[in-house]
Amino acid sequence: MFITLEGPEGSGKTTQVALLVRDLRERGYAVFHTREPGGTSIGDQIRDVLHDLKNEQMHPHTEILLYAASRAQLVNEEIRPRLAVGEVVICDRYADSTLAYQGYGHGLDLGILRQILTFATGGLQPDLTLYLDITVEEGLRRRHAAAEDGAEWNRMDALSLDFHRRVREGYLRLIAEAPSRWVTIDASAPRDVIQAEIRTAILARLTTSDPLSR
């Protein structure tokens, strides 16, 4: 089963993914945990370029192609082989991030982006996507606070408030287009409450779904 987590900046995905992976492994599931951009040696190098604050002049067309390159490597080197042997793959961000950030955020043509995504991934779609929702203002406040404590503050974080508002609106539109694949979770709730909701949603699918042929 292929599970992705999405959300605006500061939604707490990284924390929740770590808790989820540990829980599923304790339950006996073979779980592969990865992230985007990155997840491979090549992808991590691309991530450094994408997130470097020195690259503030990066054109959105360059940005989408770099994200797609990292994703293509991850899908072919890690995700598809792991799914083929029956592992549960959990990815912190995936193709929906491109539609939300580069499509709705930057205003790039969604039809062209979908073609690029299909080429990069071979059409691989998640079985389930968890969306951790939070207001843009609160999410960026969290990111600022974390950065002051030494966490990464990257080029995407530093984009305008209006950009991040468009991203969140984009996610909501994507959810409306395919509601059966998405589960929306209030990321402003206490951490344990969020984790409980995530586990409930995933375990319900894991215990009822048959292995998918890919």
Secondary structure, 3 states (H helix, E strand, C coil): CEEEEECCCCCCHHHHHHHHHHHHHHCCCCEEEEECCCCCHHHHHHHHHHHCHHHCCCCHHHHHHHHHHHHHHHHHHHHHHHHHCCCEEEEECCHHHHHHHHHHHCCCCHHHHHHHHHHHHCCCCCCEEEEEECCHHHHHHHHHHHHHCCCCCCCCCCCCHHHHHHHHHHHHHHHHHCCCCEEEEECCCCHHHHHHHHHHHHHHHHHHCCCCCC
